[in-house]
């Protein structure tokens, strides 16, 4: 099996954290969630960091969390949805990880996000319109950086893990 880290990219609500936990457990690897690492380092939620420091500073912290996550032994890395907005992050992802783009239709994503209390600063106002705009702005970047694309809308974490492992295991 490829011993590079696995990096999960995609819009909020596509299942990066959920699949990340299950995949890390299945592989016996650590899970590094870049948003959680930022929250732990800053001692405040992402929404507060955005409000207090602005998106540019958050992206700086996100780049640092990604670089630190990719510097260690193989891990499953659940990234923030905007990690691909900086070209240097895309380069780092391609060099040091197998990148899996998780996607789902907007209606599925909005339903998942509505089920959680977690504040999503970039989806705070008019979530459907903002999600559509984020998809339009990021889809080509996700596609360019991804080694594997998975639609998470109708598959269980176990089915998704099986698909990921199929991509990692050489043909015999």
Residue pairs with C-beta under 8 A, 6 or more apart in sequence:
1 165
1 168
1 169
1 170
2 98
2 168
3 74
4 74
4 96
4 97
4 98
5 69
5 70
5 74
5 75
5 76
5 77
5 96
5 97
5 98
6 23
6 27
6 29
6 74
6 75
6 76
6 77
6 97
6 98
6 100
6 164
6 168
7 70
7 77
7 79
7 93
7 97
7 98
7 99
7 100
8 16
8 19
8 20
8 23
8 76
8 77
8 78
8 79
8 100
8 102
9 16
9 79
9 81
9 83
9 84
9 93
9 99
9 100
9 101
9 102
9 142
9 145
9 146
10 16
10 81
10 101
10 102
10 103
10 142
11 81
11 103
11 109
11 131
11 134
11 135
11 138
12 81
12 109
12 113
12 120
12 122
12 123
13 104
13 108
13 109
13 110
13 112
13 113
14 102
14 103
14 104
14 109
14 152
15 102
15 104
15 112
15 152
15 157
15 160
16 33
16 78
16 79
16 81
16 102
17 33
17 78
18 157
19 78
19 102
19 152
19 157
19 160
19 161
20 31
20 33
20 76
20 77
20 78
21 31
22 157
22 158
22 160
22 161
23 29
23 31
23 76
23 157
23 160
23 161
23 164
24 30
24 31
24 75
24 76
26 161
26 165
27 76
29 74
29 75
29 76
30 75
30 76
31 75
31 76
31 77
31 78
32 69
32 75
32 76
32 77
32 78
33 77
33 78
34 62
34 65
34 66
34 69
34 77
34 78
34 79
34 80
34 83
35 46
35 62
35 78
35 80
37 65
37 68
37 69
38 46
38 49
38 58
38 61
38 62
38 65
38 80
39 45
39 46
39 49
41 61
41 65
42 49
42 61
44 52
45 119
46 58
46 80
46 119
46 121
47 119
47 120
47 121
47 124
49 57
49 58
49 61
50 58
50 121
51 121
55 121
55 122
59 82
59 85
59 86
62 79
62 80
62 82
62 83
62 89
63 83
63 86
63 88
63 89
66 77
66 79
66 83
66 89
66 92
66 93
67 92
69 75
69 77
70 77
70 92
70 93
70 96
70 97
77 97
79 93
81 122
81 134
81 138
82 122
82 138
83 89
83 93
84 90
84 93
84 138
84 141
84 142
84 145
85 138
85 141
90 141
90 144
90 145
93 99
93 145
94 145
98 147
98 148
98 167
98 168
99 145
99 146
99 147
99 148
100 146
100 147
100 148
100 149
100 150
100 164
100 167
101 142
101 143
101 145
101 146
101 148
101 149
101 150
102 150
102 152
103 142
103 149
103 150
103 151
103 152
104 112
104 151
104 152
104 153
105 153
106 128
106 131
106 132
106 135
108 152
108 153
109 131
110 127
110 128
110 131
113 120
113 123
113 127
120 127
122 130
122 134
123 130
123 131
123 134
124 130
143 149
147 167
148 163
148 164
148 167
150 160
150 163
150 164
152 160
155 163
